[in-house]
Amino acid sequence: LLLSLWTLSGNLAQTTPGFCTLPSRNAAYEAVASDDKANDGHPAHALALPLWPGDAHWNSLYEYAVMLSRVRLVNGYSPAAPAAYYEKVFKKYVSLNQGHATDEQLDGLLELGVRHLLFHANVFPEKVSPFPAAATLRALVGHPRLALIADDGQNLAFRILPKHPVEHAPHANWEGGLYAAARQWSWNPPLEIVNAQSAPIEWVTPTGPAPDLRFLLRLGPGSAQPLLLPPGPEGSAQLTHPVPGLPGWLQAELPNFTGTWINAHSGPVVLEYALLMAGELPAPGPDGAIRIAPALLFHAGHSSPGNDSVVFDPETVPARRVLYGPNLPFPPGVYDLTVSYAAGSDVRPARSLGFFRILTLPGDKLLAERNLDAASDHITFRAIPLDADPICFEFDYAGQLPVVLREIKLVPATLRLVEK
């Protein structure tokens, strides 16, 4: 007995037990369970997103929501996923992780009795998609055969409509074309590809269709202009072209959804950086300001389609880095950068909400860092020089008060740096 007590006390001394409160309800799953119009007297069946091969620990979150709602899922957790599940469910519908849904896929789900999609916005690591959860949500919300029926800021429920549906009211959606980038490659020293040779850039999970999907390449001094080749028989070679307003950068269409080969077809190539991107690069609007919606970056917390803000609540979001991106190059210049935000009701002077940082990639070089004061509603970084480097904004949340990040805005600096 004494030995047992000694062992127990020793174990407790080495660990810090933690406790958490599990949610007692899930509004999205409840909406699916009670959607009589779609269920038509049948048990509610749904497909939960992101879709995993079947043995991912993330699926435990889906299983808990099922326990609360009694919704039946096509995909759940299994310590050993059957081969039939991998072939007939995961491979067939994995493109839904990036919001790409064909009529054939949706018809197939309806034939299985699956009448809903459930999207877990806060269960979206980078391995799922090269773009943030907002990119997938933007595609799902804009799909003519998907009707958003519930949104609690973290989980969203969609009803799958027939191929020729009656008209349904469209939901608010993000209008901006920004896609923050997750897949990046850097070389230090630069990667040198000798004339007529090639070097691969590949990944495991295929990239789904996205608007203006392309590679951006940053070349080193003395580099020739490369050609992009597909890694296999599918796809076609793509010429690289300069990116207007971004010196040293080239772009080309993606030759294949699983990668590319960089080919030195016209002379030796010196490659410093590469990234996979879609949509629009950060650029000034009609008023000369570059505006970045926090909801379109990689983030935890709560956001809803069409709303640029992100809400961080200490009850659901722990203290840590909770937002980052877009990991894209900005037009060279000197900028004043303003972060607009709002604090929760329990405001005390000088109480920190967290730290906002501006970094350049690769290497996470810190350009500036400021504390978000709960007594204010914005911070401004003066005269920040940007030199066409990929930029990453970070918010390190203190986890003490609710915070709403509203907007990140860059305008030409009112103060100018003086060279010495």
N, C-alpha and C positions, 0 to 999 in steps of 0.2 A: 504493500500500500504506500509506504513512504517513497519507494522507488518510483511508483506511478505518479505520485504527486510531484516529485522532483522533476520527472520528465515533462509533465504537463506545464509546470511553472517555467521550465527552461524554454519550451516551445513558445509560450505566450510572450516571454521576454524578447524573443527574436522576431515577433510578428506584431503588426498593428492591425487588429481586426477592424474591418469597415462595414458599415451598414448603409443600406439604401432602401428607399420606398419604391416599390414597383407601381406603375400606373394601374388604376382600378378599371380603366375603360380605354377603348381605342375608337375614336369617332369614325375613322375611315372604315374599319372592319364592321362597326355597327351599322353604318350606312349600307354596306353590301348585304348584310344579313337581313335588313329591313326593306330592301329595294324590291317590293312586290311587283312593280311594273316589269322588271327584268326577270326576276326569279319565277314568277307565274306559278306559284304553288310548289315549286321544286326547292330542294336544299340549295343554299347559296354556295356556288363554286367560284373560285378565283385563282388567278396566277399572281404571285407576289414578285415584285421587282425591288432590287436587282435579282436576277435569276442566277443561281449558283449551280455547280455540277451536282450538288446533292449532299456533299459531305462537309460543307462549310459551317463553321460555328455561328456565322451570322444568322443562319436559319433559325437559331433558337429564339430570336426576337419574333419571327413570324409565328413560331409554335406557341409562344406565350399569348400573342394576340388572338390566335385561334382558340385557345382555352377560354378566353373571355367572351368571344363572340359566336363560337360554333360555326364559323365559316370554314368550308372545306377547301384546302389548297391542293392544286396539282403538284406543286413543288413544296417539299418539306425537308426535314433532316433525316438522313440515314447514314450510319457510320460506314456503310459500304454501298455506294449508289449502284443500282442495277444498270447493266449495259443498255437495256431498253430505255430506261429513263434518260440516260445521257444522249442517246441517239434521237429519240422521239420527242423529247421535251427540251432539254438544254440546248442542243445544237440547232434544233428547229426554231426556237424562239429567243435565242440569246441576243439577237439584234434589238429586241425590245429594251434591253438595258441602255441603249443609246437613243431610244425613242423612235426607232425605225420599225414600223409595223406595216406589212403588206396586207392586201385583201385576202390572200391565201392564208396567211397566218391567223388573221382574225376569224375567218370562216372556219378554220380548223379548230380554234378554241371553242367557238359556238357549237360545233358538231360534238365536241367533248362535253358539252354542258357547262363550259366555263363562260360566264357572262360578265365578268369584271376583272379589272387589273387593279392591284394595290401597290402603290409606289412608296417605298421607305426612303425619304429624302436624306435622312441622316445616317443611312447605312450604305454609303457610296464611296468606298475607297478608290484610289486611282487605278487599281487593277481592273475595275469594272469598265472604265471608259477613259479615253484620253481627255475628256472634257468634264466640267462640273455637273452636278445633279441638275442645275438649272437648264443646261443644254438639253438634257433628256426631257425634263418637264416641258420646256418650250415646244418640243416636237410632239409630245403626247397631247398637250392642251390644244395645239393647233390641228390635230388630226381630225378629219371630218367624221370618222367613225368611232370616236371616243368622246364621251360626255363626262366632264368632271362633276361628281355628285357629292364629294366631301373633301375638305381640306382643313386639317388642324394645325398646319404649319410644319409638321414633320411627316405625316402620313397622308396620302391622297388616294381617293378611290375614283375609278373611272368605270362607267358602264360601256360595254362593247355594243355598238349599234349594228343593225343589219347592213348589208351592202348598199341598199337603197333606202336610207333612213328618212323618216320625217325630219323636217328641219328642227334643230335644237338651238337654243340661244348660245352663241359663242361666249366663252369665258375670257376675262381679261388675260392678256399675255404680255410677255416682254417684247418690246419692239426693237430694242438695240440688237446689233448683229455681233456683239462681242462673245468670243468663245475663249475662256481662259485655257491655257495649254498645260498639260501634265507631262507629255512625253517630250523629253529634251535630252540631248546628247552633247557633251563637251569634251574637248581634248586639250590637255596641257602637258607637254608641248603639243602643238597642233598636229593633226593627223596628215601625214604626207602620202599621197597616192601618186605613184610614178606613172608616167605617160602610158596610155593604153591599158592600164590596170584598173581594178574596181575594189571597193570596200563596202561591206554590208552595213545597213541599219535595219534591224528587224525586231519584232516583238511577238509575243505568244498569242494574245487575244486579238482577233481581227478588228479593225476599225470599221464601224458602220458608216453608211453614207451621211454626209454633213455638207452644208452649203460651202462651196468654194474650198473644199478640202485640199490642202497643199503642204509642201515642205518649205521651210525657210532655212537657208544656209548662210552662215557667215564665214567668209573666206579670209585666209591670212595673206600677208604681203606676197606679191609675186605669183599668186595662184591663177591658173587658167580657169575658164568657165566649165564646170562639169556637166555631165549628162546623167539623168536619173533613169536607171533600168529596173524593170520588175524582177523580183527574186526568183520567179518561176515562169512557166509558160503563159500564165494569164497576165494580161496587162500589156502596156506598150511603153516605149521609151518616151521620156519627157525632157524637153529643152528647159534650161533654167534661164530666168530673165531677171534683170535688176528690179528691186522694189523701189518705186518712186518715193523720194523723201527719206530713204534709209540707206545711206552710203555704206558700202561693204556687204550688203545683204542681197541674196538672190532668192527667187522663189520658183517653184514648179509644181504642177499638178501631181497628186499622189499616183504613182504608176500601178500600185497594188495595195490592197487593204491590209496586208501583213508586213509590208516593209518595202525597202528599195536597195539598190546598189548604186553607189556613187562612182561614176565612171569618168576617168580622166581621158576623154576622147580627143582633146585638142591641146594637150600639154599637161605637165604635172599640176596636181591640185593640192592646195593647202587648206585644210578644213579646221576651223576653230569651234564651231557651234552649229547645232541643227535642232530644229523643233518642228513638231507636227501641229498644224493649226487649221482652223476653219473660220469662216465668217470674216469680220472686219478687223483690221488693225486699229489700235487707238489713234484717233485723229480729231482735230479741232472741229467743233460744230460751227454753225453760222455766226455765233457770237465770239468765236475764237477760243472757246474753252473746251478742254477735253474732259468729258464726264464719264466716270466709271461707276456703274451700279454695283454696290456690294453684293447684292443677291446673285449676280452673274459670276462671282468668284467662287473658289473652293471655300466652303464654310460649314460650320455646325450651326446650331440655332434654328430659328423659325423664319421662313420666308414663304411668300405666296406668289403664284404666277401673276405677273403684271405689276408687282410691287417691288421697287428697287431696293427697299430697306431689308435689313436682317435684324432680328431680335434675339438677344442673348439673355437668358434668364438663369440665375444661379440654381434654381430648382431642377433644371434639366440640362444645363451646360456647366461642366466643371471648369475650374481655372486652368487654362492652357492656351496654346495657340489655336484660335477658333476660326481664323480667316486668313487666306493667302491667295496671291495671284495678282495680275493675270499672267505673269511670266512671258510677256510679249515685249518687243521693242517699241519704244515711243519715239516720236520725231525729235531729233536733236534740238536742244534749246535750254534756256534757263527759265524755270517755272516757280511760281508760287502755288503751293499745293494746300488745299483746304479740305479737311475731313469734317463733315457735318454729322452730328450725333445728338442723342437725347438720353438722359439718365432716368432711372426709376424715381418713384415718388419719395423714397427715403434719401433725400439729397442732403449731404453735409459738406460744408466748404472744404476744399482741398482733399476730398476723399478720392482716391484713384479708382478709375474704372478699368484701367489697364494701359498698355503701351502700344502705340502705333509706330510701325517702322517702315522705312523705305530702303530697299536693298536692290543691288544690281546682280545679275546672273551672268555667268556661273560664279560660284564661290561665295554667294551670299554676302557680298561686300556691303556693309552698312553705310548708307548715305546720311540718314538722319533718323532720330527717334524722339518721340514726345509722349508725355503722360497725358491721358484724357482725364481732365478734371471734371468731377461730377457737378461742379457749380457753373460750368460753361456749356455751350452747345456746339462749339467748333474749336479746332486748332488749325493754325496755318504755319506751314513750313515755308520760309522765305528763301528765294534765290537758290533753288535746287537745280544743279546742272545735270542734264541728261544727254548722253552721247550715243544714241541709237542702241544702247544695251537693253537686253530684256530686263524688265522691272518687275519686282515682286513687292506688293504691299502686304504687311502682316499686322494682325491685331492679336496681341497677347492679353487675353481676358483675365481680369482679377477675380472674377467669380463672386463678387460681393453684392453688387446691385444689378438690376436689369439695365441693359444698354440696347439702344437702337442705333445702328450705323445706317445713316441715310444716304450719304453721297461722298464720293471722292472727286474733287474738281481741280484741274490744273489750268492755270492761265499764265500768259507771259509775265515774267517777274517785273515788279515795279522797281526793284533794286537791282543793280547790275554788279557782277563781280569785277573787281579791278585786278588786272594782272600785275604782278610785281616783277 
